[in-house]
Amino acid sequence: MEVVEMINIQVYPATEFEKPNRTQYSVHHDDEGQQAETRRRSAVELFCDKLLGDSTKLKGREETADNERSGRLSTSTTPEKVGKVLELVHEDRRTTVREVAEKAGISFGSTQSIMKDILGVRRLNAVLVPKYLTLDQKNARKETAILNIEATTNDSELLKRVITGDETWIYGFDSETTQQASEWRFKNEPRPKKARKAPSKVKVMLTVFFDYQGIAHHEFQQQGSTITADSYLGVLRRLREAIRQKRPELWRSKSWILHHDNAPAQTALKISKFLQDHSTSVFPQPPYSPDLAPCDFFLLESSKKS
């Protein structure tokens, strides 16, 4: 049986000078005998109950800040639009954020958020390389690297017998690099400044050979001259004499291995014939691969910085 019960609810006015208005509301109960409790409490009293807590009435709270809410659903970072942005980036790696936003049909800010926060892409400046390698040259690099790894794995003493050499220009004075000019600065101090200087016009070419023990041979070319096949042939003759004096164990066993660049001067026919006549083994070096030359990383660069 449905029971209708009258409950008095007090409605407070907007101003404190008006008297409260009492309004009656009908409350329907499905269970017979259920009694509705009449409460005349202000909003402040209800908030105090929630804040202080009463185990018999309301659950207490320990914070006055609002609870987190789900908020409005995002319509710009849906999986479909994220996939569209990813597809546009793959199609053109040099495209701009504005172009992607126009093609994807979303705002500029949403496109930035998708690319930076969701996809994790960033725009980087190109790195200068000596030359673009063809597919055959890349395969040659890979094959040479595999052969070198296998050789060093099978012979742990192999690298101790390798004598590597390279050439570099030595200037009358070298401009200080930005890294050398770096200073420790505190938070509010400006960045250090460095004036741009032209390199010295006085320069000479240095040819140096070294192994794991140190420098084996070095010499300077005449000022203004470069390495040719004839001049490099004379360098190799003097290198053999230096090895005989400084590395007698390698000289007697004839086990030393030459590692040099594959520039035209080093790959000339007379150079190959000279190395073959003297039974000198050559460590393979793929073409256009200065990143595989130990001199550029372990000797020349560090010596110039010092």
Salt bridges, closest charged atoms under 4 A:
GLU2 OE2 - HIS28 ND1 2.86
GLU5 OE1 - HIS29 NE2 3.70
GLU37 OE1 - ARG39 NH2 3.30
GLU45 OE1 - ARG41 NE 3.89
ASP49 OD2 - ARG41 NH2 3.46
ASP155 OD2 - ARG161 NH1 3.14
GLU157 OE1 - LYS160 NZ 3.51
GLU183 OE1 - ARG185 NH2 2.92
ASP211 OD2 - ARG247 NE 2.81
GLU219 OE1 - HIS217 NE2 2.74
GLU219 OE2 - ARG238 NH2 2.91
ASP230 OD1 - LYS270 NZ 2.49
GLU241 OE2 - ARG244 NH2 2.36
ASP277 OD2 - LYS273 NZ 3.09
ASP291 OD1 - ARG141 NH1 3.06
